Amino acid sequence: MPRRAVVIVLAVLILGAALAGVQYWRWYHSPRYALQQMVLALKTKDMNNFFKYLDLKEIFNNFLKASSKELDAPEDPEADEWTRFSQRLGRKFARQFLPKLFEAFEKQIREVMTTYLANLDNSQILAVGAAVTVAKIEVKGDVAQVTLNDPKTREPLRFQMRRKPGGIWRIESVTYEDFKKFIKREFQG
């Protein structure tokens, strides 16, 4: 083979390897990769690896913010002063007390989640894997908006991920309304 052909073949191989390396690096540092690792952790029952991609404290804080909007419903103008005062006091108490409650029960919350996730059967894990594969992911800088659709009901589960130092993407908030529907469907039958 002439020397020129060898040089061209080597250049094409090096360029192809470089492009493949860049594509692998981009995939490895993507939200979809993190979600696929979560599914793999579910398959292998490796809950420590699963929780590596969840920021439970931040998820809880975001739930608290979203759920407190329900507490901010307009006051009943016909309610007496005592009722309005007790409602305001209850809102303030909830905002102050609930974050402390999470800190006290974080271990138990994690255990409940671990038990639920460990009891998923193979078809449920495959459904989650399929939903992750076709998830709609919109990345803007270090934040990604993700929408998974339930294969059966077609209902969305929307959440936000954030890239942490080191390039790991973690779920930091779940849309409150979507999560309420999920909880109702899973636990109230």
C-alpha positions in Angstrom: 0.0 0.0 0.0 1.4 3.4 -0.9 2.6 5.6 1.9 0.0 8.3 1.1 -2.9 5.8 1.5 -1.5 4.6 4.8 -1.3 8.2 6.1 -4.9 8.9 5.0 -6.2 5.7 6.6 -4.4 6.5 9.8 -5.7 10.1 9.8 -9.3 8.8 9.3 -8.9 6.3 12.1 -7.5 8.9 14.5 -10.2 11.4 13.6 -12.9 8.6 14.0 -11.4 7.6 17.4 -11.3 11.3 18.5 -15.0 11.8 17.5 -16.0 8.6 19.2 -14.2 9.7 22.3 -15.9 13.1 22.3 -19.3 11.5 21.8 -18.6 9.1 24.7 -17.5 11.9 27.0 -20.6 13.9 26.2 -22.9 10.9 26.8 -21.0 10.0 30.0 -21.6 13.5 31.4 -25.2 13.8 30.3 -28.5 13.6 32.3 -29.5 10.6 30.3 -26.4 8.7 31.4 -27.3 9.4 35.1 -30.8 8.2 34.5 -29.6 5.0 32.8 -27.3 4.5 35.8 -30.2 4.8 38.1 -32.1 2.1 36.1 -29.1 -0.1 36.2 -28.9 0.4 40.0 -32.5 -0.7 40.2 -31.8 -3.8 38.1 -28.9 -4.8 40.3 -30.6 -3.7 43.6 -27.6 -1.3 44.2 -29.5 1.4 46.2 -26.3 3.2 47.2 -25.5 3.8 43.5 -29.2 4.8 42.9 -29.1 7.4 45.7 -25.9 8.9 44.3 -28.1 10.4 41.6 -30.8 11.8 44.0 -30.4 14.9 46.2 -33.1 13.9 48.7 -32.7 17.0 50.8 -33.1 19.4 47.8 -36.1 17.3 46.5 -37.7 17.6 49.9 -37.0 21.4 50.1 -38.5 21.9 46.6 -41.6 19.8 47.7 -42.0 22.0 50.7 -41.9 25.1 48.5 -44.4 23.7 46.1 -46.7 22.3 48.7 -46.6 25.6 50.7 -48.3 27.3 47.7 -51.3 25.3 48.7 -51.0 26.7 52.2 -50.9 30.2 50.6 -54.5 30.0 49.5 -56.3 33.3 50.0 -57.7 33.7 53.5 -61.4 33.4 53.9 -62.7 37.0 54.2 -65.6 35.8 56.3 -63.4 34.0 58.8 -62.9 35.6 62.1 -59.7 37.1 63.2 -58.7 34.1 65.4 -59.2 31.7 62.4 -57.0 33.9 60.1 -54.4 34.2 62.8 -54.2 30.5 63.4 -53.9 29.8 59.6 -51.0 32.3 59.3 -49.4 30.7 62.4 -49.9 27.2 60.9 -48.2 28.3 57.6 -45.3 29.8 59.4 -44.9 26.7 61.7 -45.0 24.4 58.6 -42.3 26.4 56.9 -40.0 26.3 59.9 -40.8 22.8 61.2 -40.9 20.7 58.0 -37.2 21.1 57.0 -36.2 20.0 60.5 -38.5 17.1 60.2 -36.7 15.9 57.1 -33.4 16.1 58.8 -34.7 14.0 61.6 -36.3 11.4 59.3 -34.0 11.4 56.3 -32.7 7.9 57.2 -36.3 6.5 57.5 -37.4 8.3 54.2 -34.4 6.7 52.4 -35.3 3.2 53.9 -38.9 3.5 52.8 -37.8 4.5 49.3 -35.2 1.6 49.3 -37.9 -0.9 50.3 -40.3 0.4 47.6 -37.6 0.4 44.9 -36.2 -3.0 45.9 -39.7 -4.5 45.5 -40.1 -3.4 41.9 -40.5 -6.4 39.6 -38.6 -6.9 36.4 -41.4 -5.6 34.2 -41.6 -2.4 36.2 -37.9 -1.8 36.0 -38.0 -2.5 32.2 -40.8 0.1 31.9 -38.7 2.7 33.8 -35.8 1.9 31.5 -37.9 2.3 28.4 -39.3 5.6 29.8 -35.7 6.8 30.4 -34.7 5.8 26.9 -37.3 8.0 25.3 -37.4 10.8 28.0 -37.6 14.4 26.8 -34.5 16.1 28.2 -33.8 19.8 27.8 -30.4 20.9 29.0 -29.6 24.6 29.7 -26.2 24.9 31.2 -26.0 22.9 34.4 -29.8 22.4 34.6 -31.9 19.8 32.8 -35.7 19.6 32.6 -36.7 16.0 32.2 -40.1 14.6 31.3 -40.7 10.8 31.6 -44.1 9.4 30.4 -45.7 6.5 32.1 -46.0 3.8 29.4 -49.4 2.7 30.6 -51.2 6.0 31.5 -49.1 8.4 29.4 -49.1 10.7 32.3 -45.9 12.8 32.7 -43.5 12.8 35.6 -41.4 16.0 35.3 -38.3 16.7 37.3 -35.2 18.8 37.3 -31.6 17.7 37.4 -28.5 19.7 38.1 -24.9 19.0 37.2 -22.8 18.8 40.3 -19.1 19.3 40.6 -17.4 16.4 38.9 -20.0 16.3 36.2 -22.6 14.0 38.0 -26.2 14.9 37.3 -28.6 14.6 40.2 -32.3 14.9 40.5 -33.0 17.9 42.7 -36.7 18.5 42.3 -39.8 16.7 41.1 -42.9 18.5 39.9 -45.2 18.5 42.9 -48.5 17.9 41.0 -47.0 15.0 39.0 -45.7 13.4 42.1 -49.0 13.7 43.9 -50.7 11.9 41.0 -48.0 9.2 41.1 -48.4 8.7 44.9 -52.2 8.5 44.5 -52.0 5.9 41.7 -49.3 3.8 43.4 -50.5 3.8 47.0 -54.2 4.5 46.9 -55.0 2.1 44.1 
